[in-house]
């Protein structure tokens, strides 16, 4: 067993949690903070002549060139080149990036305001831990986290832990070990101080092994409901 891991234990029931229970709030991005439209994205690639996209675009992790981009193993240019050769049509890199970004949906302003309150009103450390890639994070940084005038992503988060920068992905144990150590070194908190929100049961199960309280989230509405309950529980 990797150092720092412990056997799986039952998740604590949300009704027994309140805002004072946790010092660190760690959020996944896709489906937790941003809606995703996988089917629409796959259809965009089909229209570009890339029929294999459905086999490579997963719900919480990607394969093929998409997976390599998510790990940060290839550049965006290389990603586009590898996909372009799968099509019998003449398509550009911008066509491919636009199709890939079509997966990204909305982030409710109310949700942004709750996260902002967590950090600035309640004094919580707020982090993002996401299997993501450069085009998607660039898109949401520009179009989602700037929705409130005068704010950007760094007004909401103390730290961003992104798969393409770490070259690690959830649910690999190493990413939880790396992030947990970073949170300890930067902010002085341990696993017992963390609550983690993610849309994947596998990711949540691994986080629990590192001592994080963890909740599976289905969509942004559920994230807002959970946070609303916790913010009102102080």
Sine and cosine of phi, psi and omega as CSV:
sin_phi,cos_phi,sin_psi,cos_psi,sin_omega,cos_omega
0.00,0.00,0.69,-0.72,0.01,-1.00
-0.91,0.41,0.62,-0.78,0.00,-1.00
-0.83,0.56,0.69,-0.72,0.02,-1.00
0.99,-0.15,-0.26,0.97,0.00,-1.00
-1.00,0.06,0.43,-0.90,0.10,-0.99
-0.67,-0.74,0.26,-0.96,-0.02,-1.00
-0.89,0.45,0.47,-0.88,-0.01,-1.00
-0.86,0.52,0.72,-0.70,0.08,-1.00
-0.80,-0.60,0.34,-0.94,-0.03,-1.00
-0.90,0.43,0.60,-0.80,0.08,-1.00
-0.95,0.32,0.59,-0.80,0.07,-1.00
-0.95,0.30,0.60,-0.80,0.01,-1.00
-0.95,0.31,0.70,-0.72,-0.05,-1.00
-0.84,0.55,-0.55,0.84,-0.07,-1.00
-0.90,0.43,-0.30,0.95,0.03,-1.00
-0.99,-0.12,0.07,1.00,0.01,-1.00
-0.98,-0.21,0.60,-0.80,0.20,-0.98
-0.68,-0.74,0.08,-1.00,-0.16,-0.99
-0.87,0.50,-0.45,0.89,-0.05,-1.00
-0.99,0.17,-0.18,0.98,-0.05,-1.00
-0.94,0.33,-0.40,0.92,-0.16,-0.99
-0.75,-0.66,0.61,-0.79,0.04,-1.00
-0.99,-0.15,-0.43,0.90,-0.10,-0.99
-0.81,-0.58,0.79,-0.61,0.06,-1.00
-0.93,-0.36,0.87,-0.49,-0.03,-1.00
-0.91,-0.41,0.84,-0.55,-0.06,-1.00
-0.90,-0.43,0.71,-0.70,0.30,-0.95
-0.92,0.39,0.22,-0.98,0.02,-1.00
-0.99,-0.15,-0.92,0.39,-0.09,-1.00
-0.90,0.43,0.77,-0.64,-0.02,-1.00
0.96,0.28,-0.42,0.91,0.02,-1.00
-1.00,0.03,-0.71,0.70,0.02,-1.00
-0.91,-0.42,-0.35,0.94,-0.04,-1.00
-0.69,-0.72,0.76,-0.65,0.10,-1.00
-0.92,0.38,0.54,-0.84,0.03,-1.00
-0.82,-0.57,0.58,-0.81,-0.02,-1.00
-0.83,-0.56,0.98,0.18,-0.08,-1.00
-0.90,0.44,-0.73,0.69,-0.05,-1.00
-0.88,0.47,-0.67,0.75,0.01,-1.00
-0.90,0.43,-0.62,0.78,0.03,-1.00
-0.90,0.43,-0.71,0.71,0.02,-1.00
-0.87,0.48,-0.63,0.78,0.02,-1.00
-0.91,0.42,-0.62,0.79,0.05,-1.00
-0.87,0.48,-0.67,0.74,0.03,-1.00
-0.93,0.36,-0.58,0.82,0.05,-1.00
-0.88,0.48,-0.65,0.76,0.02,-1.00
-0.92,0.39,-0.39,0.92,0.09,-1.00
-1.00,0.09,-0.04,1.00,0.00,-1.00
1.00,-0.02,0.21,0.98,0.00,-1.00
-0.98,-0.21,1.00,0.03,-0.11,-0.99
-0.97,0.26,-0.37,0.93,-0.07,-1.00
-0.99,0.13,0.01,1.00,-0.09,-1.00
-0.86,0.52,-0.60,0.80,-0.05,-1.00
-0.87,0.49,-0.54,0.84,-0.01,-1.00
-0.98,0.20,-0.27,0.96,-0.08,-1.00
-0.96,-0.27,-0.33,0.95,-0.06,-1.00
-0.98,-0.21,0.95,-0.31,-0.03,-1.00
-0.99,-0.12,0.03,-1.00,0.01,-1.00
-0.97,0.24,-0.59,0.81,-0.03,-1.00
-0.76,-0.65,-0.08,1.00,0.03,-1.00
-0.41,-0.91,0.40,-0.91,-0.13,-0.99
-0.89,-0.46,0.27,-0.96,0.01,-1.00
-0.80,-0.61,0.13,-0.99,0.04,-1.00
0.87,0.49,-0.56,-0.83,0.03,-1.00
-0.85,0.53,-0.53,0.85,0.03,-1.00
-0.91,0.43,-0.67,0.74,0.03,-1.00
-0.92,0.38,-0.65,0.76,0.02,-1.00
-0.90,0.44,-0.61,0.79,0.05,-1.00
-0.92,0.40,-0.63,0.78,-0.01,-1.00
-0.92,0.39,-0.53,0.85,0.07,-1.00
-0.99,0.16,-0.17,0.99,-0.07,-1.00
0.96,0.28,0.43,0.90,-0.05,-1.00
-1.00,0.03,-0.33,0.94,0.03,-1.00
-0.73,-0.68,0.40,-0.92,0.05,-1.00
-0.98,0.21,0.24,-0.97,0.07,-1.00
-0.88,0.47,-0.62,0.78,0.02,-1.00
-0.88,0.48,-0.71,0.70,0.02,-1.00
-0.90,0.43,-0.64,0.76,0.08,-1.00
-0.83,0.56,-0.74,0.67,-0.01,-1.00
-0.91,0.41,-0.65,0.76,0.01,-1.00
-0.88,0.47,-0.67,0.74,-0.04,-1.00
-0.93,0.37,-0.54,0.84,0.04,-1.00
-0.98,0.19,-0.57,0.82,-0.04,-1.00
-0.87,0.50,-0.58,0.81,-0.03,-1.00
-0.96,0.30,-0.21,0.98,0.04,-1.00
-0.99,0.12,-0.14,0.99,-0.04,-1.00
-0.95,-0.31,0.54,-0.84,0.09,-1.00
-1.00,-0.05,0.14,0.99,0.04,-1.00
-0.97,-0.25,0.33,-0.94,0.07,-1.00
-1.00,0.05,0.96,-0.29,-0.05,-1.00
-0.80,-0.59,0.50,-0.87,-0.05,-1.00
-0.99,-0.16,0.21,-0.98,0.08,-1.00
-0.88,0.48,-0.61,0.79,0.01,-1.00
-0.93,0.38,-0.55,0.84,0.09,-1.00
-0.87,0.49,-0.69,0.73,-0.04,-1.00
-0.93,0.36,-0.70,0.71,0.01,-1.00
-0.90,0.44,-0.64,0.77,0.03,-1.00
-0.89,0.46,-0.67,0.74,0.03,-1.00
-0.90,0.44,-0.67,0.74,0.00,-1.00
-0.91,0.42,-0.66,0.75,0.00,-1.00
-0.96,0.28,-0.22,0.98,0.04,-1.00
-0.92,0.39,-0.25,0.97,0.07,-1.00
-0.92,0.39,-0.47,0.88,-0.15,-0.99
-0.98,0.21,0.80,-0.60,0.01,-1.00
-0.98,-0.18,-0.80,-0.60,-0.15,-0.99
-0.90,-0.44,0.41,-0.91,0.23,-0.97
-0.86,-0.52,0.89,-0.45,0.00,-1.00
-0.89,0.45,0.68,-0.74,0.04,-1.00
-0.87,0.49,-0.57,0.82,0.04,-1.00
-0.86,0.51,-0.60,0.80,0.03,-1.00
-0.93,0.38,-0.69,0.73,0.06,-1.00
-0.84,0.53,-0.67,0.74,-0.02,-1.00
-0.91,0.41,-0.57,0.82,0.06,-1.00
-0.91,0.41,-0.68,0.73,0.02,-1.00
-0.91,0.42,-0.65,0.76,0.05,-1.00
-0.87,0.50,-0.68,0.73,0.03,-1.00
-0.90,0.44,-0.66,0.75,0.03,-1.00
-0.79,0.61,-0.71,0.70,-0.10,-1.00
-0.99,0.17,-0.69,0.73,-0.18,-0.98
-0.99,-0.13,-0.48,0.88,0.01,-1.00
-0.99,-0.10,-0.63,0.78,-0.06,-1.00
-0.99,-0.16,-0.13,0.99,0.07,-1.00
0.94,0.33,0.43,0.90,0.00,-1.00
-0.99,0.12,0.47,-0.88,0.18,-0.98
-1.00,0.10,0.81,-0.59,-0.10,-1.00
-0.85,-0.53,0.80,-0.60,-0.05,-1.00
-0.77,-0.64,0.39,-0.92,0.15,-0.99
-0.93,-0.37,0.70,-0.71,0.09,-1.00
-0.76,-0.65,0.95,-0.30,-0.17,-0.99
-0.65,-0.76,0.65,-0.76,0.29,-0.96
-0.98,0.19,0.96,-0.27,-0.16,-0.99
-0.54,-0.84,-0.01,-1.00,-0.05,-1.00
-0.61,-0.79,0.22,-0.98,-0.12,-0.99
-0.88,0.48,-0.74,0.67,0.01,-1.00
-0.86,0.51,-0.66,0.76,-0.04,-1.00
-0.94,0.35,-0.69,0.72,-0.02,-1.00
-0.93,0.36,-0.59,0.81,0.08,-1.00
-0.88,0.48,-0.67,0.74,-0.02,-1.00
-0.89,0.46,-0.76,0.65,-0.06,-1.00
-0.95,0.31,-0.53,0.85,0.05,-1.00
-0.89,0.46,-0.62,0.78,-0.04,-1.00
-0.99,0.15,-0.67,0.74,-0.20,-0.98
-0.98,-0.22,-0.31,0.95,-0.05,-1.00
-0.95,-0.31,-0.78,0.63,-0.11,-0.99
-1.00,0.09,0.08,1.00,0.15,-0.99
-0.94,-0.33,0.22,0.97,-0.03,-1.00
-0.89,0.45,-0.58,0.82,0.05,-1.00
-1.00,-0.01,0.85,-0.53,-0.08,-1.00
-0.84,0.54,0.72,-0.69,0.04,-1.00
1.00,0.03,-0.05,1.00,0.01,-1.00
-0.90,-0.44,0.49,-0.87,0.21,-0.98
-0.72,-0.69,-0.12,-0.99,-0.14,-0.99
-0.87,0.49,-0.49,0.87,-0.06,-1.00
-0.98,0.18,-0.10,1.00,0.18,-0.98
-0.99,0.16,-0.30,0.95,-0.03,-1.00
-0.98,-0.19,-0.49,0.87,-0.15,-0.99
-0.81,-0.59,0.65,-0.76,0.12,-0.99
-0.99,0.17,-0.48,0.87,-0.02,-1.00
-0.43,-0.90,0.58,-0.82,0.08,-1.00
-0.91,-0.42,0.85,-0.53,0.05,-1.00
-0.93,-0.38,0.97,-0.24,-0.19,-0.98
-0.87,-0.48,0.71,-0.70,-0.12,-0.99
-0.84,0.54,-0.65,0.76,-0.08,-1.00
-0.95,0.30,-0.29,0.96,0.09,-1.00
-1.00,-0.06,-0.57,0.82,0.00,-1.00
-0.99,0.11,-0.31,0.95,-0.11,-0.99
0.86,0.51,0.57,0.82,0.06,-1.00
-0.65,-0.76,0.45,-0.89,0.01,-1.00
-0.72,-0.69,0.51,-0.86,0.20,-0.98
-0.93,0.37,0.60,-0.80,0.10,0.99
-0.99,-0.12,0.49,0.87,0.02,-1.00
-0.85,0.53,0.72,-0.70,0.01,-1.00
-0.83,0.55,-0.57,0.82,-0.10,-0.99
-0.89,0.46,-0.53,0.85,-0.03,-1.00
-0.95,0.32,-0.59,0.81,0.04,-1.00
-0.94,0.33,-0.59,0.80,0.06,-1.00
-0.90,0.43,-0.70,0.71,-0.01,-1.00
-0.90,0.44,-0.73,0.69,-0.03,-1.00
-0.93,0.37,-0.68,0.73,0.03,-1.00
-0.86,0.51,-0.67,0.74,0.02,-1.00
-0.91,0.41,-0.65,0.76,0.02,-1.00
-0.90,0.45,-0.69,0.73,0.03,-1.00
-0.88,0.47,-0.63,0.77,0.04,-1.00
-0.91,0.42,-0.72,0.69,-0.07,-1.00
-0.94,0.35,-0.64,0.77,-0.07,-1.00
-0.99,0.14,-0.62,0.79,-0.18,-0.98
-0.86,-0.51,-0.18,0.98,0.07,-1.00
0.99,0.14,0.33,0.94,-0.04,-1.00
-0.93,-0.38,0.43,-0.90,0.02,-1.00
-0.93,-0.37,0.00,-1.00,-0.05,-1.00
-0.83,0.56,-0.59,0.81,-0.04,-1.00
-0.92,0.39,-0.26,0.97,0.00,-1.00
-1.00,-0.01,-0.08,1.00,-0.17,-0.99
-0.98,-0.21,0.64,-0.77,0.27,-0.96
-0.85,-0.53,0.69,-0.72,-0.16,-0.99
-0.84,-0.54,0.74,-0.67,0.03,-1.00
-0.90,-0.43,0.84,-0.54,-0.04,-1.00
-0.51,-0.86,0.43,-0.90,-0.01,-1.00
-1.00,-0.03,-0.01,1.00,-0.03,-1.00
-0.94,-0.35,0.80,-0.59,0.04,-1.00
-0.89,0.46,-0.62,0.79,0.01,-1.00
-0.88,0.48,-0.67,0.75,0.01,-1.00
-0.91,0.41,-0.66,0.75,0.02,-1.00
-0.90,0.43,-0.68,0.73,0.02,-1.00
-0.85,0.53,-0.66,0.75,0.00,-1.00
-0.93,0.36,-0.64,0.77,0.02,-1.00
-0.88,0.48,-0.63,0.78,0.01,-1.00
-0.88,0.47,-0.56,0.83,0.02,-1.00
-0.90,0.43,-0.35,0.94,0.05,-1.00
-0.99,-0.14,0.18,0.98,0.10,-1.00
1.00,0.04,0.15,0.99,0.00,-1.00
-1.00,0.09,0.74,-0.67,0.26,-0.96
-0.91,0.41,0.71,-0.71,-0.16,-0.99
-0.60,-0.80,0.58,-0.81,-0.05,-1.00
-0.73,-0.68,0.74,-0.67,0.11,-0.99
-0.99,0.16,0.79,-0.61,-0.03,-1.00
-0.91,-0.42,0.72,-0.69,-0.03,-1.00
-1.00,0.05,-0.56,0.83,-0.09,-1.00
-0.27,-0.96,0.07,-1.00,-0.06,-1.00
-0.91,0.41,-0.52,0.85,0.05,-1.00
-0.88,0.48,-0.65,0.76,0.00,-1.00
-0.93,0.36,-0.60,0.80,0.08,-1.00
-0.86,0.51,-0.71,0.70,0.00,-1.00
-0.90,0.44,-0.63,0.77,0.02,-1.00
-0.89,0.46,-0.71,0.70,0.01,-1.00
-0.88,0.47,-0.73,0.68,-0.03,-1.00
-0.92,0.40,-0.61,0.79,0.02,-1.00
-0.87,0.49,-0.70,0.72,0.03,-1.00
-0.88,0.47,-0.67,0.74,-0.05,-1.00
-0.95,0.31,-0.63,0.77,0.02,-1.00
-0.91,0.41,-0.50,0.87,-0.01,-1.00
-1.00,0.06,-0.03,1.00,-0.10,-1.00
-0.99,-0.12,0.01,1.00,-0.10,-1.00
-0.90,0.44,0.00,0.00,0.00,0.00
